[in-house]
Amino acid sequence: FSRKHPGGERLMLNHAGQDATDAFSCFHTDMKKVRKYMSPILIGQVMPESDVNPNEERKTELHKDFQNLKLLAEKKGLFKAKPIFFLLHFLQLVLLDLLAAYIIRKSGFANWLAYSIAVACLVIVQVGKFAHLSSAILFCSKAQAGWLQHDFGHLSVFRSNKMNHFVQNIIIGGIMGFSANWWNYRHYQHHAKPNTIKRDPDIRFGLLYLIGKVVPVEFGKKKMAKLPYNLQQFYFFFTLPPLLIPIYFVIETVYFLIKKRKLHEIMWISIYLIRWYAMFVPALGLMGTIKLYFLVRVFESVWFVWSTQISHLPMNVDYDKDLSWFRSQLNSTCNVEQSAFNDWVSGHLNFQIEHHLFPTMPRHNYYKIAPDVKELCKKYNIEYQCKTMSQATYDIYNCLKESGELWYEAYNM
């Protein structure tokens, strides 16, 4: 069954031998349907017993309290989406794309250097006949599309899973040019085991960067020095943020679609490419359109990496300790202070803690459950971290620097 599992085989194998009750209930919205599929593969019932974990005290008690918290959220109606909220966000994408196409058709594409600088700074001045403005609009559109497809990917909008996946395909495929199945496959693994070595694909940096306090020491003791990791706090910002989406994600998507033979998703991506060609080639030509594509992808990538990694990279990174769902999410995630700007720019993922605890909850309700999450943290003496945007950004530099120093010390022992 694991090979047919919608979340992928690896997601299930990562929980083998563990109590996956909370992870299971947090990912599935239609429990009756799930039980129908699972009945033929039921092999027995787990006997109730005292759950003793040397890595965590009061695990069973915390599990029960989290289940009660989830029931409280359901009673408050916090898992019910507001259709108008998501409709307005979708119309935002359409409007931004059409506006960018109109500006480019009217103004053309001139000074690339000034254009790029203006986009990077989001400064609206008379450069390149407003071409920079159109690019800024485009990468805002793509970033916001990323947050919106994320909502549908987590099944947090419609009651019907099929409708959620259908709209997700429209957005991530037709508007962004990526695969929904690929995104869900890697993203669910991240949610199930965030910041867990060999479990979370979002921290599989290979030999490029060392994060946390465990892996750097292991690399140092093994005398592995593929890169000057004690300088990674500098080269990180010029490598991963601008290159993740335009290079790595594109390669990974193509590989995934070929391996999994997802022909219908190739259709959605084809619609994206045809649409991009029709909107911009008449005004910019083929090479100009390709330049625009990569420029938008680069800034979209910086936005995405910055918005997501501030909540995870500085947090605890370790091997799987089989912690409770609540504790494992709090150990690996932090929030950024709420504001209209922070909510918009991060797609409400500044409430990363609440999102990880309740991945199917519509994002406009995160702030409503946050006080109850804080109370549960106080009861179990679990730190609830909430930072300013500037501090969260600076902490990426700090954690990379600390990890690099740990590697350097272990390497030179």
N, C-alpha and C positions, 0 to 999 in steps of 0.2 A: 504493500500500500504506500510505503514512503516515496516510491518513485512517482506515484500519481498524485501525491499530496500537493495542493495548490501552492503551499509555501515552500515547496522544494524538499528533497530528501535530507539535505544537510541540516535544515531547521529541526527536523525530528530527531536526527541522530545526535545533535548537540545536547539534547535533553535525555538521552538514553540512560536509564538507571536512576533518574531523578524524579522528584515529585514536580510535575509540570502543570499542576492544577491551575495556579494563578495565570501562568503564561497562556494556557489553553483557553481559559475563560475570557482573558483580555483580548485575544485575537479573533474570537469567533462571536458573531452577532446572532446567528440563528442556531441555537443549541439543539432544537428539535431535528433540524436537517442534518446536523453533524452527527447526532446520535444514530440517525437512520443509516448513515454511511458506515458508522463504526460498529454497529451491532454484529455484522458477520465476522469481525476480527477480534471480538471480545474473547479473551482466554481466561479471565478470572477477575476476582475482586481483591484489592489490597487490604489486608487485615489492619484495622486501626491499632497503632502502637505509638509509643513515645518516640518522637523524632529527635534524635540527638545528633547535633552537628558540632564538631570541635571548632568550627570557624564562626559559629553564631549562637548566641544565647537567645532563649525564648522564641525560637523560630516558629514553632507551632502556634504559639499565642499570637505572634505578629501576623501570621497567615490568616487566623480567624478575624483579627481586627481589620485587616485589609479587606477581607470579604464583606465585613459589615460596612466598611467605608464605601465599597462599590455598590452595595444595596442602597445606602443612603443617597448616593449620586443618582441611582435609578429612580428612587422615590421623588427626588427633586426634579426629575425630568431632564437631567443634564446630558443624557445620551440622545436627546431629540434635537434634530438640526432645524435651523431656520432657513427655509428654502430661499427667501429673499436675500439673505446674506451671501450665499454662494452664487446666486444668479447675478448679483451686482458685481461680484469678483470676476465672474466669467465675462460679463459685458465689458469690464475694464480691459480684459485681454484683447477683445475684438476691437475696441475703440483705439487702444494704443497701437496695435498693428496697422490699422487703417490710417491712423494719423501719421505714423512713420512713413508709410508708403506714399502718402500724399505729399509730405514735405520733400522727400527725395525726388519725386517726379517733378516738383516745381523748382527745386533748387539745384539738383545735380549733386556732384560729389567732388570736392576740390582739394583743399589743403589737408593731406592725410596726417601730417605731424601735428599741426595745430588742432586738427579734428580729434585725434586720439587724446591729446592732453586735455582738451575741453571736456571730453566724455569722462575721462578719469576723474576729473575734479568736479564734474557735474556743474560746470559753469556755463551759463547761457550768454554768449557774446556773439558778435557778428564774425564768425569764422567759417569759412567754407560754405557760405550761403546757407547757414543753419543746418548743414549736413550733420554736424555733431549732435544737434538736438534730436534728429531722427534716430541716430544710433543709441543715444541715451534712452529714448522712448522704447526702442526695440529691446534693449537688454533689461529694462524695467519690466517689459511685458513678459520676457522669458523667465525672469526671476519669479514674478508673481504667478506665472503658469506653473512653475515648479511647486510652489506652495499649494496651489489649487489641486493639481493632480495628486499631490500627497494626501489631501483630504479624502478624495475618492478612493485612492489606493488603500486607505485604512478603513474603508467601508463606513465612513462617518457621516454621510450625507443622505443617501437613500436607504430605505429598509431593504430593498432588493439588492443583493450582491451583484447580480447581473447588470443592473442599471449603473451601479457604482463603477464596475469595471469597464462598461461601455463608455461612459463619460470620461473616465481616466484615459482610455485609449485615444479619444478625440483630442484631449489636451496634451498628453505627453507625446503622442504620436503625431497628430496633425498639426499641433502648434509648436511643439518643442523638437520633434524629430528623434525621439528615443522610444524604447520599448517598455511597455507597462509591465510585462512579465519579468523582464530583466530587472527592472527597478524593484518590484515587489519581492523577487527572489533574494536579492542582496539586502534590501531594507528590512525585511522581517527578521533576518538573521541578526542584524544590528540591534533591533528592538529586543529580541529574545535574550541576547547575551551581550549587552553594551560594554565596550571597553574590555572584553574578555579575550585574552590572547588565544589565537587559533580558532576563535568562534565568531568574532565580530569582523566582517569584511571591511568595515570603515577604518580599522586600524592596521590593516595589512599593507604596510608600507614597504615590504621587502627589505632591501638593504639601503633604502634612501634616507629614512629617518628612524631614530630610536626614541620611543616615548615611554613614559612611566618610569618606575624605579627598578623593575625586574629585568626586562630585556636588555637595557643598556649595560647592566652589570654582567649579565650572561655573555654578551658580545665582548665585553672588555676582558673577562677572564679567559675567553677562548682566543684572545688576541686577534679578533676580527676588526679590520680597519679598512673597509672598502671605501669609506668616505671620512672626511674629518668631522666626525659627529659632534665634537666640541664647538663647531661653528654652525651647527644646523639651525640655530635660532636666527641666523642671517640668511642662509641660502634657501630655507624653507619658503619664505615669502616671495621669492622670485621663481619658484618651481611649482609646488603643488597648487597654490591658489589660481594662477593664470592658466595652468596646463591640464588640470584635472578633467574638466568637461570637454574642451576641444580636442584632446588627444586620448587620454586614458579611457574616459567614458565611451567615446565613439568606438574605439578598438574593442572594448569589452562588450559593448552592445552587439556589434557585428559578429563577434565570436559566439555570443550567447544565442543569437537568432539562428545562426548556421547549425550550431550544436543541437539546439532544441527543435529546430525545424518549425519555427513560428512564422509561417508564411503570411498569416493574416496581419501580423504586426509589421511585416515588410511593406504591406499595402498602406498602412497608416503613415509610415515614414516616407513612402513614395509620395503620398499626398502632401506632406510637408515640403518635400523638395520641389514638387511641381508648383506649389503655392509660392514658395520663395522665388523661384525662377520667374513666375508670371508677375509678381509684385515689383521686382527690382531690376531684372535684366533689361527691360525696355529703357529704363532711365540711366542705369549704370554700366551696362554691358556685362559680359560674362565675368571678366576679371574683377571689375568693380564690385560685383555681387559676391564673389568669393572673398574678396577683402573684407567686405561688410560682414559676411558670415563669421569669419574668424575673429574679427574685432568684437562683435557682439558676444560670441562664445567666450572670449577671454574675460570680458568684464562680467558676464553672467557667472563664470566660474569663480572669479574672485568674490563676488557677492555670495554665492552659495557656500563656499568653503568658510568664509568669514562668519556667516550667519549660523552655521551648524557647528563648527569646531570650537567656538568660544564656550559652548555648553558641554563639551566632552573632552577635548584634548588635555586641559589642565587637571582633569579628574583622575581618580584611581584607575590604573591599568594593571591587570593581574590575570593569572590563570583562573580557571573556573573553580570556585570554592563552594559551589552548590548552595549559595545563599538564598534566602527567601526573595520572592519577587520584589517586594517593597524595598528591602534593604539594598538589593543589587542595583535597582534603578537610582536610588538616592546616592549610592557610592559613585556612580558613573555619570551623573548629570547635575547640572546647575542651571539656575534661572538668570535672566537678565531683567532688570527693573522694567515695570510696565509703563508705557507711554504710547501715545498715538503713533509716533514715529517708529518706536521699537516693535510695536505690534505689526505695523504694515511691512516694515523692511524685513522682518523675520518670519512673516506669515504666522504670527502668534507663537512661534517656536521659542520665543523668549520665555514662555512657560514650558520649558523642556521637561521639567520634572513631572508636571501634571500630564503632559502628552505621553511620556513614557509609561506612567502608571496606568493611564486609561487611553490607549492608542485609538480606540474607536469613538472616543468622545469628540463631538464637533468643537473646533478650536475656539469658537466664540463663547464657550462655557468654561474654559480652563480657569479663568480668574475666580469663578464662583466656587469651585471645589478647592482652590488653593488654601484657604484658611483651615479647612478640615484636614488637609494633608499636613500642614504645619503642626496641628495639634497632635496628630499621630506621631510625628517626628519627635516632639517634646516628650511624649510618653516613653519612647524607647531610646531617648538620648541619641537620636540620629541627626546629624547636621543637615539643615536645609539651607543651601547656599543660594543667595540671590545677590547679583553684582550689578554695578553700573556697566553700561556698554563699554566705556573706556577701560575700566578695570578688567573686564572679561577679555577684551582684545589684548591688553598688555600681558595678561596671564598666559596667553599662548606663547609669547616670547619667553616668559619666565620658565614655563614648564619645559620648553625645548632646551633652554640653557641649562637647567638643572639636570635633565636627562643626559645631555652631552657631557657635562662635568662628571657625572657618575660613571659613564663609559670611559672617560679619559683616566680617571683615578684607578678604575679596575684594570684598564689596559696597561698602565705603567707600574702596577704593583710587582 
